[in-house]
Amino acid sequence: MLSALTHPSLRDCRRLFLRNYEVMINIGVHDFEKKGEQRVLINVDLYIPLGQSTPKADQLSEVVDYDFMRDTIARRMALGHVQLQETLCDDVARQMLLHPRVRAVRVSTMKPDVYPDCEGVGVEVFHIKDEE
């Protein structure tokens, strides 16, 4: 089974990541969840071809800026309540893939405060841009 780490179309990529980005968001299907925000941890991996992410002049404009990941998440959160983590993950991943330098993306979300007997519950998606 292929994974993001072994997929042939990602062999020439650099992986940028955002780990455990903690946000407060209005998320959930239950009435009590719709009345306030919950803590969600978001992780993002972006796969960028080395030819598009290897700086030659050591300038920020030569790479995908980490702010892109945070800003993309902030724009999704600004849209308001989301019922499902699956929807949040799909929306964020879709927006990340719109960046012209991004070839693939992995996004995961986790609600760490749902159950007292586990670290958290969540969902993850992985997408590779269609090769043209």
C-alpha positions, 0 to 999 in steps of 0.5 A: 500500500502506498503512503505519502512517504512512498508515493512515486509522484512525491519522491522529488518533493520537500515536505513543509509541515504545521504541527498541532496548530491549536485553534478555537473553533465552533464545530460539532453536530450536538446542540451544546457544541453549537453554543461555543468554541472547542479546541481543535488541533490541526496538522498540515503537510504540504508536498512541494516539488524540490524544483519549486521549493529550493531557494537559490538566493535564500529569499522567502519568495522562493518557497511556500511561506508557512503563513500560507498554511495558517492563513488558509486555516484562518479563512476557513474558520472565519466562515463560521460553524462547521458540523463535521471534522471531515468537512473542515479537513476537506475544506482546508485540504482543498484550499491548500491544493489551490496553491500553484506550488503544492503537489499534495497535502495531508490535513488532520484535525483532532478534538482533544477534549471530547473523551476523558479516556483518550488523547482525542478524536479526529480525521485525516485526509490526503490528496495529490493534485491530478497530474495534467 
